[in-house]
Amino acid sequence: MEETAGNPLYYSCRNCRNPVALHEDLLSKDFLAKSGQAYMFQHAMNIIVGAKEDRQLITGYYTIAKIFCSKCSEEMGWTYVRAFEALNKFKEGKYIVEKAKISKNTETKRDLDSEN
């Protein structure tokens, strides 16, 4: 796990500071979303997954589900449920989170628990 001064790096909802992904789960920064740059994560936490929908995206046709912050309901991005082209199957089960919706943090878990 990547750390700064002994504290794990993670990304949180910019709106309410709810942790949504660990830096160690970051797979790519080369994605685009409505607001611009987006990150692909292996895992996400503290999110709500919306209804599935079939969408034509830049790289192909997918079944996706929007993801929302579990604390403030801010739309964060989407998860790939199904990729219809074999070339894009690696995206299935991954999470795309818009950079504009998150901030990078290095607080300890104890710091987070004391805010709640």
N, C-alpha and C positions, 0 to 999 in steps of 0.2 A: 504494500500500500504506500502510495506517495504521501509524504508528510512534510510539513513545515514546522520546525521547532517541536517535533513530537506530536503535532496535531494533524489528523487526517484532512486532506483537501476534499471539499464537496461543493456541490452547486445547490442553491436554494431558490425558491420562488422570490423574484424581485419584489413582489407585492407584499408578501406576508412573512418571508424568511423561512418558510417551511422547507426542510431539506428534501430534495427530489432526486439527486443522483450523486454517487461518489466519483471522484476524479479517476480512480482506478478502473471504473467502468466506461470511461470515455473511449470510443472507438475511432471517431472521425470528427473533424471540424469542417468538412467539405460538403455541407448540405445547405440547401436553400429552403426557406419557408416564406410565409406571407410578409413577415417583418424583416426579412433579410437572412443573414447567416444563421445556421442551425447546427446543432451537435447531435451525433448519433451515440447512444449509450447502449451497453449490453443489458443493463438493468435500470429500473427506475423505482422510486419508493414514494410513499405518501401521495399517490396519484389516484384518480378515478378514471377508469376507461369508459369512454362513451360507446354509442352504438356503432356497429360495423357498417361501412359503406364502401362500395366499389368506386375507385377514382382513377382517372388518368393523370399521372404525374409526369414530370419531365423525363424520367428514366423508364417509364413503363406503366402498365396497368396493375393495380393493387387493390386488395381489400385492406382498408385501414380503419382505425378507430381513434378519434380525437382523445387526447389525454388532458386532464384538468387537475389543478392543485387540490388536494383533499381538504385543505384548510380554508382557502378563500375562493375556490372554484374558478380561478383564472385559467383560461385555456393556455396550455403550455406547448402543445405540438400534437404529435400522433404516434401511434405504434403500427408497425406493419404486421397485419394478421396473415396475409397471403400475398405472394408475388406470383403472377401468372406466367412470367418468363423465367426459364431455368437460370439465366444469367443473374437474376436478382433474388434468388431464393435465400441467399445469405442474409438478407434484410429481415426475413420473417422473425418475429418475436423481439425485434430491436425497437428502440425508442428514439424519436427525433424530437428534440427540445429546442425551441427558438432561443437564440442567444439573448435577444432583447427581453426575454421573460425570466432570466435567471441571473444570479450573481455568484461569484466564486467566494468561498469562505474557508477559514482555517480555525474556527472556534472549536473548543472541545465539546464533547457530548454533555459534560456537566454544565457548560455555559448555555447550551440549548435547553436543557432540562430546567434551569433556573428561570428561563423566560416564560415557561408555560404555567 
